[in-house]
Amino acid sequence: MKKKLLLALLSATMVTSAFSGDWSTIKIGTEGAYPPWNGTNAAGELEGAEIDLAMDLCERMNATCILVAQDWDGIIPALQNGKYDAIIAGMSITSERLEVIDFSQGYANEPATFSTQSSSALASTGTTGPLNLDLASSAGGLAELKSLLDGAVIGVQGSTTHENFVRQELGDSVTIKTYDTQQNLELDLLAGRLNAALSDSGSMEEFMKSNPGLAFFGPKLGGGQFGPGVGVGLRQSDTDLKAMFNKAIDEARADGTLATHFIKWFGKDISM
Amino acid sequence: MNFVDFCESLPNEFLGLKVQLMCNSTPKLLGGVPLTIELVLISLLIGFLLALGLALMRISKNRFLNVISRSYVFYFRGTPLLVQIFLIYYGLAQFDFIKESFVWPFFREAYWCGILALTLNTAAYTAEIIRGGLQSVPYGQIESARAIGMSGILLYRRIILPIAFRQALPAYGNEMILMVKGTSLVSTITLMEITGIARYIIAKYWTPVEIFLVAGVIYLVINFLVTQIIKYAEIRFTPYLEHAKKTR
Protein backbone atom coordinates (compact mmCIF):
# COMPACT_ATOMS: atom_id res chain seq x y z
CA MET A 1 0.00 0.00 0.00
CA LYS A 2 2.77 2.36 1.01
CA LYS A 3 4.69 1.47 -2.10
CA LYS A 4 1.69 2.16 -4.26
CA LEU A 5 1.20 5.54 -2.67
CA LEU A 6 4.83 6.39 -3.22
CA LEU A 7 4.57 5.38 -6.85
CA ALA A 8 1.44 7.44 -7.30
CA LEU A 9 3.16 10.45 -5.75
CA LEU A 10 6.22 9.95 -7.91
CA SER A 11 4.26 9.72 -11.12
CA ALA A 12 2.21 12.74 -10.11
CA THR A 13 5.33 14.88 -9.66
CA MET A 14 6.78 13.58 -12.92
CA VAL A 15 3.61 14.53 -14.74
CA THR A 16 3.66 18.05 -13.34
CA SER A 17 7.30 18.66 -14.24
CA ALA A 18 6.87 17.34 -17.76
CA PHE A 19 3.64 19.03 -18.69
CA SER A 20 2.98 22.10 -16.63
CA GLY A 21 6.51 22.75 -15.49
CA ASP A 22 7.81 25.04 -12.84
CA TRP A 23 8.32 28.32 -14.63
CA SER A 24 9.74 30.34 -11.74
CA THR A 25 13.00 30.23 -13.69
CA ILE A 26 12.97 30.50 -17.49
CA LYS A 27 16.02 30.12 -19.68
CA ILE A 28 15.84 32.22 -22.82
CA GLY A 29 18.03 31.68 -25.88
CA THR A 30 19.05 34.65 -28.04
CA GLU A 31 21.69 35.21 -30.70
CA GLY A 32 23.46 38.30 -29.39
CA ALA A 33 24.69 39.16 -32.89
CA TYR A 34 21.67 40.91 -34.36
CA PRO A 35 21.60 44.51 -33.20
CA PRO A 36 19.42 46.36 -32.52
CA TRP A 37 17.16 43.33 -31.90
CA ASN A 38 19.69 41.52 -29.72
CA GLY A 39 23.35 42.45 -29.74
CA THR A 40 26.40 42.21 -27.54
CA ASN A 41 28.05 45.38 -26.23
CA ALA A 42 31.76 46.06 -25.78
CA ALA A 43 31.60 44.68 -22.23
CA GLY A 44 30.32 41.37 -23.60
CA GLU A 45 26.80 41.87 -22.20
CA LEU A 46 23.67 41.17 -24.19
CA GLU A 47 21.68 44.27 -25.10
CA GLY A 48 18.95 45.35 -27.48
CA ALA A 49 15.20 45.76 -27.83
CA GLU A 50 14.54 42.06 -27.30
CA ILE A 51 16.79 41.85 -24.26
CA ASP A 52 14.77 44.66 -22.64
CA LEU A 53 11.57 42.98 -23.79
CA ALA A 54 12.62 39.59 -22.36
CA MET A 55 13.34 41.16 -18.95
CA ASP A 56 10.05 43.02 -19.07
CA LEU A 57 8.03 39.89 -19.95
CA CYS A 58 9.79 37.85 -17.26
CA GLU A 59 8.87 40.41 -14.63
CA ARG A 60 5.24 40.20 -15.74
CA MET A 61 5.39 36.39 -15.51
CA ASN A 62 6.99 36.56 -12.02
CA ALA A 63 9.90 34.53 -13.32
CA THR A 64 13.65 34.81 -13.01
CA CYS A 65 15.13 34.76 -16.48
CA ILE A 66 18.53 33.55 -17.57
CA LEU A 67 19.63 34.69 -21.02
CA VAL A 68 21.76 32.33 -23.07
CA ALA A 69 23.64 33.38 -26.23
CA GLN A 70 23.46 30.77 -28.98
CA ASP A 71 24.67 30.80 -32.60
CA TRP A 72 21.81 31.30 -35.03
CA ASP A 73 22.18 28.06 -36.98
CA GLY A 74 21.83 25.99 -33.80
CA ILE A 75 19.15 28.06 -32.12
CA ILE A 76 16.17 25.75 -32.86
CA PRO A 77 17.94 22.42 -32.11
CA ALA A 78 19.14 23.81 -28.76
CA LEU A 79 15.54 24.72 -27.84
CA GLN A 80 14.41 21.23 -28.73
CA ASN A 81 17.24 19.70 -26.68
CA GLY A 82 16.19 21.69 -23.63
CA LYS A 83 19.25 23.96 -23.42
CA TYR A 84 16.71 26.76 -22.87
CA ASP A 85 12.95 27.13 -22.82
CA ALA A 86 12.24 30.03 -25.17
CA ILE A 87 13.83 31.83 -28.13
CA ILE A 88 13.67 35.62 -28.24
CA ALA A 89 15.92 36.37 -31.17
CA GLY A 90 14.08 38.27 -33.90
CA MET A 91 12.69 34.97 -35.11
CA SER A 92 9.87 35.28 -37.63
CA ILE A 93 6.88 32.99 -37.28
CA THR A 94 6.90 30.81 -40.41
CA SER A 95 5.03 27.68 -41.43
CA GLU A 96 8.30 25.73 -41.75
CA ARG A 97 9.37 26.58 -38.21
CA LEU A 98 5.88 25.86 -36.90
CA GLU A 99 6.37 22.27 -38.00
CA VAL A 100 9.10 21.78 -35.41
CA ILE A 101 8.46 24.41 -32.73
CA ASP A 102 5.65 26.66 -31.54
CA PHE A 103 5.45 30.44 -31.24
CA SER A 104 3.81 32.95 -28.95
CA GLN A 105 1.77 35.68 -30.61
CA GLY A 106 3.83 38.08 -32.69
CA TYR A 107 5.34 41.09 -30.94
CA ALA A 108 7.11 42.91 -33.79
CA ASN A 109 7.16 43.13 -37.55
CA GLU A 110 9.85 44.69 -39.71
CA PRO A 111 9.93 44.43 -43.51
CA ALA A 112 12.82 42.82 -45.35
CA THR A 113 14.73 45.09 -47.72
CA PHE A 114 17.58 44.80 -50.17
CA SER A 115 20.62 46.98 -49.69
CA THR A 116 23.67 47.69 -51.82
CA GLN A 117 26.61 50.09 -52.25
CA SER A 118 25.33 53.67 -52.75
CA SER A 119 27.45 54.03 -55.88
CA SER A 120 26.03 50.94 -57.61
CA ALA A 121 23.50 50.84 -60.44
CA LEU A 122 21.07 48.97 -58.20
CA ALA A 123 21.08 51.83 -55.69
CA SER A 124 20.06 54.27 -58.40
CA THR A 125 16.82 52.33 -58.97
CA GLY A 126 15.71 53.66 -55.57
CA THR A 127 13.30 52.28 -53.01
CA THR A 128 9.73 51.38 -53.83
CA GLY A 129 6.75 50.82 -51.53
CA PRO A 130 5.63 47.81 -49.51
CA LEU A 131 5.17 44.49 -51.32
CA ASN A 132 2.95 42.05 -49.42
CA LEU A 133 3.70 38.59 -50.74
CA ASP A 134 0.45 37.24 -49.29
CA LEU A 135 -1.47 39.25 -51.88
CA ALA A 136 -1.92 37.95 -55.43
CA SER A 137 -1.19 41.46 -56.69
CA SER A 138 2.43 41.08 -55.56
CA ALA A 139 3.27 38.92 -58.62
CA GLY A 140 4.05 41.92 -60.83
CA GLY A 141 6.38 43.53 -58.30
CA LEU A 142 8.09 40.21 -57.73
CA ALA A 143 8.74 39.71 -61.45
CA GLU A 144 10.14 43.24 -61.66
CA LEU A 145 12.47 42.50 -58.73
CA LYS A 146 13.60 39.27 -60.36
CA SER A 147 14.59 40.95 -63.60
CA LEU A 148 16.31 43.76 -61.71
CA LEU A 149 18.46 41.26 -59.78
CA ASP A 150 19.12 38.88 -62.66
CA GLY A 151 22.71 37.57 -62.41
CA ALA A 152 23.48 39.41 -59.16
CA VAL A 153 25.46 38.01 -56.23
CA ILE A 154 23.13 38.22 -53.23
CA GLY A 155 24.08 37.69 -49.58
CA VAL A 156 21.78 36.56 -46.78
CA GLN A 157 22.23 35.23 -43.27
CA GLY A 158 21.86 31.43 -43.35
CA SER A 159 18.69 29.69 -42.17
CA THR A 160 16.63 32.87 -42.17
CA THR A 161 13.39 33.90 -43.88
CA HIS A 162 15.61 36.04 -46.13
CA GLU A 163 17.52 33.00 -47.33
CA ASN A 164 14.24 31.14 -47.96
CA PHE A 165 12.86 34.02 -50.00
CA VAL A 166 15.96 34.40 -52.16
CA ARG A 167 16.24 30.66 -52.80
CA GLN A 168 12.56 30.15 -53.54
CA GLU A 169 11.75 33.31 -55.48
CA LEU A 170 15.04 34.25 -57.18
CA GLY A 171 16.74 30.84 -57.10
CA ASP A 172 18.69 30.10 -60.26
CA SER A 173 18.72 33.64 -61.61
CA VAL A 174 21.13 34.83 -58.87
CA THR A 175 24.20 33.60 -56.99
CA ILE A 176 23.44 33.18 -53.29
CA LYS A 177 26.02 33.53 -50.52
CA THR A 178 25.09 32.66 -46.96
CA TYR A 179 26.67 34.04 -43.78
CA ASP A 180 26.63 32.77 -40.21
CA THR A 181 25.82 36.20 -38.77
CA GLN A 182 24.17 39.38 -40.00
CA GLN A 183 27.38 41.27 -39.15
CA ASN A 184 29.54 39.19 -41.50
CA LEU A 185 26.94 39.73 -44.22
CA GLU A 186 27.09 43.49 -43.65
CA LEU A 187 30.91 43.49 -43.75
CA ASP A 188 30.97 41.66 -47.08
CA LEU A 189 28.38 44.00 -48.58
CA LEU A 190 30.52 46.93 -47.48
CA ALA A 191 33.62 45.24 -48.91
CA GLY A 192 31.88 45.08 -52.30
CA ARG A 193 31.88 41.29 -52.57
CA LEU A 194 28.09 41.31 -52.92
CA ASN A 195 25.84 43.12 -55.38
CA ALA A 196 23.07 43.14 -52.80
CA ALA A 197 22.11 41.87 -49.35
CA LEU A 198 18.63 40.97 -48.15
CA SER A 199 17.96 41.46 -44.46
CA ASP A 200 15.49 43.05 -42.13
CA SER A 201 15.52 46.83 -42.46
CA GLY A 202 16.13 47.58 -38.78
CA SER A 203 19.43 45.78 -38.35
CA MET A 204 20.79 47.08 -41.67
CA GLU A 205 19.77 50.65 -40.77
CA GLU A 206 21.73 50.27 -37.53
CA PHE A 207 24.83 49.19 -39.48
CA MET A 208 24.42 52.01 -42.02
CA LYS A 209 24.51 54.57 -39.20
CA SER A 210 28.18 53.83 -38.54
CA ASN A 211 29.09 52.73 -42.08
CA PRO A 212 28.21 55.20 -44.83
CA GLY A 213 28.28 54.12 -48.45
CA LEU A 214 25.35 51.73 -48.37
CA ALA A 215 21.76 52.28 -49.50
CA PHE A 216 18.43 50.47 -49.60
CA PHE A 217 16.68 49.74 -52.88
CA GLY A 218 13.59 47.89 -54.10
CA PRO A 219 10.39 47.10 -52.21
CA LYS A 220 9.74 46.60 -48.50
CA LEU A 221 8.98 42.87 -48.45
CA GLY A 222 6.46 41.28 -46.07
CA GLY A 223 4.15 38.26 -45.79
CA GLY A 224 4.90 35.10 -47.76
CA GLN A 225 8.18 33.50 -46.67
CA PHE A 226 8.64 36.27 -44.12
CA GLY A 227 5.58 35.22 -42.12
CA PRO A 228 3.20 37.31 -40.06
CA GLY A 229 5.80 38.72 -37.65
CA VAL A 230 8.37 37.97 -34.96
CA GLY A 231 7.38 35.90 -31.92
CA VAL A 232 8.79 33.96 -28.98
CA GLY A 233 9.90 30.48 -30.11
CA LEU A 234 8.73 27.69 -27.79
CA ARG A 235 8.65 23.90 -27.62
CA GLN A 236 5.35 22.51 -28.88
CA SER A 237 4.79 20.69 -25.58
CA ASP A 238 5.05 23.83 -23.40
CA THR A 239 1.52 25.10 -23.98
CA ASP A 240 1.37 26.60 -20.48
CA LEU A 241 4.51 28.66 -21.11
CA LYS A 242 3.02 29.84 -24.39
CA ALA A 243 -0.10 31.05 -22.55
CA MET A 244 2.11 32.88 -20.03
CA PHE A 245 4.10 34.64 -22.78
CA ASN A 246 0.92 35.55 -24.70
CA LYS A 247 -0.60 37.09 -21.59
CA ALA A 248 2.59 39.03 -20.77
CA ILE A 249 2.86 40.33 -24.36
CA ASP A 250 -0.82 41.42 -24.21
CA GLU A 251 -0.09 43.37 -21.03
CA ALA A 252 3.06 44.97 -22.41
CA ARG A 253 1.19 46.00 -25.55
CA ALA A 254 -1.72 47.41 -23.55
CA ASP A 255 0.38 49.66 -21.33
CA GLY A 256 2.61 50.81 -24.20
CA THR A 257 5.93 49.40 -22.95
CA LEU A 258 6.16 46.99 -25.90
CA ALA A 259 6.34 49.95 -28.28
CA THR A 260 8.75 51.78 -25.93
CA HIS A 261 11.38 49.02 -26.12
CA PHE A 262 11.47 49.15 -29.92
CA ILE A 263 11.37 52.95 -30.14
CA LYS A 264 14.36 53.06 -27.78
CA TRP A 265 16.51 50.75 -29.91
CA PHE A 266 15.17 51.17 -33.45
CA GLY A 267 14.17 54.81 -33.29
CA LYS A 268 10.73 53.76 -34.56
CA ASP A 269 7.84 51.61 -33.42
CA ILE A 270 7.94 48.21 -35.10
CA SER A 271 5.89 46.45 -32.41
CA MET A 272 2.66 44.70 -33.34
CA MET B 1 17.60 -0.07 -57.06
CA ASN B 2 18.66 3.56 -57.21
CA PHE B 3 19.89 5.59 -54.28
CA VAL B 4 16.62 7.43 -53.58
CA ASP B 5 14.71 4.13 -53.37
CA PHE B 6 17.41 2.73 -51.13
CA CYS B 7 17.03 5.65 -48.73
CA GLU B 8 13.26 5.21 -48.70
CA SER B 9 13.64 1.54 -47.85
CA LEU B 10 15.40 2.51 -44.61
CA PRO B 11 13.41 3.09 -41.41
CA ASN B 12 12.54 6.75 -40.90
CA GLU B 13 14.12 6.78 -37.46
CA PHE B 14 16.62 4.54 -35.72
CA LEU B 15 17.92 5.15 -32.17
CA GLY B 16 16.31 8.58 -32.36
CA LEU B 17 18.32 9.49 -35.47
CA LYS B 18 16.56 10.44 -38.69
CA VAL B 19 18.18 7.75 -40.83
CA GLN B 20 16.37 8.55 -44.08
CA LEU B 21 17.43 12.17 -43.87
CA MET B 22 21.04 11.08 -43.23
CA CYS B 23 20.87 8.84 -46.29
CA ASN B 24 19.29 11.51 -48.50
CA SER B 25 21.83 14.12 -47.40
CA THR B 26 24.85 11.97 -48.20
CA PRO B 27 25.03 12.78 -51.95
CA LYS B 28 24.60 16.50 -51.20
CA LEU B 29 27.45 16.38 -48.68
CA LEU B 30 29.61 14.40 -51.09
CA GLY B 31 29.10 17.29 -53.51
CA GLY B 32 31.44 19.27 -51.24
CA VAL B 33 34.26 16.74 -51.48
CA PRO B 34 35.82 18.07 -54.74
CA LEU B 35 36.14 21.58 -53.26
CA THR B 36 37.59 20.21 -50.00
CA ILE B 37 40.17 18.14 -51.92
CA GLU B 38 40.97 21.07 -54.22
CA LEU B 39 41.61 23.36 -51.24
CA VAL B 40 43.81 20.75 -49.57
CA LEU B 41 45.86 19.91 -52.67
CA ILE B 42 46.49 23.47 -53.84
CA SER B 43 47.43 24.77 -50.39
CA LEU B 44 49.58 21.74 -49.58
CA LEU B 45 51.47 22.13 -52.86
CA ILE B 46 52.15 25.87 -52.65
CA GLY B 47 52.59 25.62 -48.87
CA PHE B 48 55.25 22.95 -49.30
CA LEU B 49 57.32 25.03 -51.72
CA LEU B 50 57.05 28.02 -49.39
CA ALA B 51 58.00 25.82 -46.43
CA LEU B 52 61.06 24.50 -48.22
CA GLY B 53 62.33 28.04 -48.68
CA LEU B 54 61.50 28.92 -45.07
CA ALA B 55 63.29 25.82 -43.75
CA LEU B 56 66.41 26.59 -45.76
CA MET B 57 66.33 30.18 -44.52
CA ARG B 58 65.94 28.88 -40.98
CA ILE B 59 69.08 26.71 -41.10
CA SER B 60 71.13 29.23 -43.07
CA LYS B 61 73.89 31.15 -41.34
CA ASN B 62 72.53 34.46 -42.62
CA ARG B 63 70.97 36.08 -39.56
CA PHE B 64 68.59 38.23 -41.58
CA LEU B 65 67.05 35.25 -43.41
CA ASN B 66 66.97 33.33 -40.16
CA VAL B 67 64.99 36.03 -38.36
CA ILE B 68 62.47 36.33 -41.20
CA SER B 69 61.81 32.59 -41.18
CA ARG B 70 61.59 32.44 -37.38
CA SER B 71 59.10 35.32 -37.18
CA TYR B 72 56.99 33.89 -39.95
CA VAL B 73 56.70 30.54 -38.19
CA PHE B 74 56.13 32.27 -34.85
CA TYR B 75 53.15 34.28 -36.11
CA PHE B 76 51.47 31.68 -38.27
CA ARG B 77 51.93 28.82 -35.82
CA GLY B 78 50.99 30.94 -32.85
CA THR B 79 47.59 32.20 -34.09
CA PRO B 80 44.47 30.15 -34.82
CA LEU B 81 43.71 29.30 -38.45
CA LEU B 82 40.17 30.66 -38.03
CA VAL B 83 41.55 34.05 -36.99
CA GLN B 84 43.91 34.04 -40.00
CA ILE B 85 41.00 33.25 -42.33
CA PHE B 86 38.90 36.09 -40.87
CA LEU B 87 41.79 38.57 -41.01
CA ILE B 88 42.49 37.80 -44.66
CA TYR B 89 38.86 37.70 -45.78
CA TYR B 90 37.08 40.33 -43.68
CA GLY B 91 40.13 42.23 -42.44
CA LEU B 92 41.87 43.13 -45.69
CA ALA B 93 38.55 44.13 -47.30
CA GLN B 94 38.26 47.00 -44.84
CA PHE B 95 41.22 48.89 -46.30
CA ASP B 96 40.39 51.12 -49.24
CA PHE B 97 43.93 50.99 -50.62
CA ILE B 98 43.55 47.22 -51.00
CA LYS B 99 40.10 47.49 -52.55
CA GLU B 100 41.46 50.00 -55.06
CA SER B 101 44.63 48.08 -55.89
CA PHE B 102 45.34 45.35 -58.45
CA VAL B 103 45.23 42.61 -55.77
CA TRP B 104 41.53 43.16 -55.05
CA PRO B 105 40.19 40.81 -57.77
CA PHE B 106 42.18 38.13 -55.94
CA PHE B 107 41.12 39.03 -52.39
CA ARG B 108 37.56 39.62 -53.51
CA GLU B 109 37.07 35.88 -53.98
CA ALA B 110 36.44 33.78 -50.87
CA TYR B 111 38.10 30.88 -52.68
CA TRP B 112 41.49 32.59 -53.00
CA CYS B 113 41.31 34.04 -49.50
CA GLY B 114 40.70 30.52 -48.21
CA ILE B 115 43.57 29.07 -50.24
CA LEU B 116 45.89 31.86 -49.11
CA ALA B 117 45.08 31.36 -45.41
CA LEU B 118 45.46 27.58 -45.62
CA THR B 119 48.70 27.90 -47.60
CA LEU B 120 50.33 30.39 -45.23
CA ASN B 121 49.26 28.31 -42.25
CA THR B 122 50.51 24.96 -43.52
CA ALA B 123 53.78 26.55 -44.71
CA ALA B 124 54.64 27.50 -41.12
CA TYR B 125 54.10 24.00 -39.75
CA THR B 126 55.72 22.31 -42.74
CA ALA B 127 58.79 24.56 -42.49
CA GLU B 128 59.38 23.25 -38.97
CA ILE B 129 58.84 19.66 -40.13
CA ILE B 130 61.34 20.07 -42.97
CA ARG B 131 63.83 21.80 -40.67
CA GLY B 132 63.59 18.84 -38.28
CA GLY B 133 64.19 16.48 -41.20
CA LEU B 134 67.16 18.46 -42.51
CA GLN B 135 68.78 18.63 -39.10
CA SER B 136 68.30 14.93 -38.55
CA VAL B 137 70.51 14.02 -41.53
CA PRO B 138 73.56 12.30 -39.96
CA TYR B 139 76.66 14.41 -40.42
CA GLY B 140 78.64 11.33 -41.40
CA GLN B 141 76.56 10.96 -44.54
CA ILE B 142 77.17 14.58 -45.54
CA GLU B 143 80.89 14.10 -44.91
CA SER B 144 80.95 10.95 -47.03
CA ALA B 145 79.23 12.81 -49.86
CA ARG B 146 81.76 15.62 -49.60
CA ALA B 147 84.58 13.07 -49.60
CA ILE B 148 83.52 11.84 -53.04
CA GLY B 149 83.33 15.39 -54.31
CA MET B 150 79.64 16.35 -53.95
CA SER B 151 78.83 19.85 -52.83
CA GLY B 152 76.24 22.60 -53.08
CA ILE B 153 73.03 21.81 -54.94
CA LEU B 154 74.16 18.33 -55.90
CA LEU B 155 74.80 17.44 -52.26
CA TYR B 156 71.30 18.70 -51.35
CA ARG B 157 69.59 17.00 -54.25
CA ARG B 158 71.26 13.62 -53.96
CA ILE B 159 71.89 13.21 -50.22
CA ILE B 160 70.42 15.73 -47.79
CA LEU B 161 66.91 16.29 -49.18
CA PRO B 162 66.05 12.62 -49.80
CA ILE B 163 67.14 11.63 -46.29
CA ALA B 164 65.41 14.67 -44.77
CA PHE B 165 62.09 13.97 -46.55
CA ARG B 166 62.22 10.36 -45.48
CA GLN B 167 62.65 11.42 -41.85
CA ALA B 168 59.97 14.10 -42.08
CA LEU B 169 57.35 11.95 -43.77
CA PRO B 170 55.42 10.71 -40.69
CA ALA B 171 55.20 14.24 -39.29
CA TYR B 172 54.17 15.59 -42.70
CA GLY B 173 51.43 12.97 -42.87
CA ASN B 174 50.03 14.47 -39.69
CA GLU B 175 50.09 17.91 -41.27
CA MET B 176 48.19 16.66 -44.33
CA ILE B 177 45.46 15.25 -42.09
CA LEU B 178 45.28 18.51 -40.12
CA MET B 179 44.86 20.36 -43.41
CA VAL B 180 41.94 18.19 -44.50
CA LYS B 181 40.23 19.06 -41.22
CA GLY B 182 41.36 22.69 -41.41
CA THR B 183 39.43 23.23 -44.65
CA SER B 184 36.18 22.95 -42.65
CA LEU B 185 36.92 26.44 -41.29
CA VAL B 186 36.58 28.13 -44.68
CA SER B 187 32.84 27.41 -44.49
CA THR B 188 32.77 30.57 -42.35
CA ILE B 189 33.72 32.67 -45.38
CA THR B 190 30.86 31.42 -47.59
CA LEU B 191 32.72 28.53 -49.25
CA MET B 192 30.43 25.54 -49.66
CA GLU B 193 32.78 22.65 -48.96
CA ILE B 194 31.66 19.64 -46.88
CA THR B 195 31.07 21.60 -43.65
CA GLY B 196 29.51 24.53 -45.52
CA ILE B 197 26.98 22.21 -47.14
CA ALA B 198 26.40 20.45 -43.80
CA ARG B 199 25.54 23.78 -42.17
CA TYR B 200 23.19 24.61 -45.02
CA ILE B 201 21.33 21.29 -44.68
CA ILE B 202 21.18 21.65 -40.88
CA ALA B 203 19.71 25.10 -41.26
CA LYS B 204 17.00 23.63 -43.44
CA TYR B 205 16.02 20.60 -41.34
CA TRP B 206 17.30 21.57 -37.85
CA THR B 207 19.07 18.24 -37.40
CA PRO B 208 22.69 18.96 -36.43
CA VAL B 209 23.48 15.53 -34.98
CA GLU B 210 22.43 13.56 -38.06
CA ILE B 211 24.12 15.78 -40.64
CA PHE B 212 27.37 16.32 -38.74
CA LEU B 213 27.58 12.53 -38.22
CA VAL B 214 27.49 11.98 -41.99
CA ALA B 215 29.96 14.85 -42.56
CA GLY B 216 32.26 13.33 -39.91
CA VAL B 217 32.22 9.97 -41.67
CA ILE B 218 33.13 11.63 -44.98
CA TYR B 219 36.14 13.37 -43.36
CA LEU B 220 37.09 10.04 -41.79
CA VAL B 221 37.11 8.31 -45.18
CA ILE B 222 39.19 11.09 -46.77
CA ASN B 223 41.70 10.95 -43.94
CA PHE B 224 41.81 7.16 -44.11
CA LEU B 225 42.86 7.48 -47.75
CA VAL B 226 45.46 10.10 -46.79
CA THR B 227 46.98 7.80 -44.16
CA GLN B 228 47.11 4.98 -46.72
CA ILE B 229 48.98 7.23 -49.15
CA ILE B 230 51.45 8.24 -46.44
CA LYS B 231 51.94 4.62 -45.46
CA TYR B 232 52.63 3.68 -49.07
CA ALA B 233 55.07 6.58 -49.44
CA GLU B 234 56.88 5.59 -46.27
CA ILE B 235 57.38 2.07 -47.61
CA ARG B 236 58.54 3.43 -50.96
CA PHE B 237 61.07 5.83 -49.46
CA THR B 238 62.43 3.49 -46.81
CA PRO B 239 62.48 0.07 -48.50
CA TYR B 240 65.45 -1.00 -46.39
CA LEU B 241 63.37 -0.67 -43.22
CA GLU B 242 60.64 -2.89 -44.69
CA HIS B 243 63.30 -5.37 -45.64
CA ALA B 244 64.72 -5.25 -42.12
CA LYS B 245 61.26 -5.92 -40.67
CA LYS B 246 60.80 -9.02 -42.79
CA THR B 247 64.21 -10.54 -42.06
CA ARG B 248 64.18 -9.74 -38.35
Boltz contact constraints between the chains, C-beta under 6 A:
constraints:
  - contact:
      token1: [A, 73]
      token2: [B, 199]
      max_distance: 6.0
  - contact:
      token1: [A, 73]
      token2: [B, 203]
      max_distance: 6.0
  - contact:
      token1: [A, 76]
      token2: [B, 206]
      max_distance: 6.0
  - contact:
      token1: [A, 77]
      token2: [B, 206]
      max_distance: 6.0
  - contact:
      token1: [A, 77]
      token2: [B, 208]
      max_distance: 6.0
  - contact:
      token1: [A, 100]
      token2: [B, 206]
      max_distance: 6.0
  - contact:
      token1: [A, 158]
      token2: [B, 203]
      max_distance: 6.0
  - contact:
      token1: [A, 159]
      token2: [B, 203]
      max_distance: 6.0
  - contact:
      token1: [A, 177]
      token2: [B, 190]
      max_distance: 6.0
  - contact:
      token1: [A, 187]
      token2: [B, 90]
      max_distance: 6.0
  - contact:
      token1: [A, 191]
      token2: [B, 93]
      max_distance: 6.0
  - contact:
      token1: [A, 193]
      token2: [B, 108]
      max_distance: 6.0
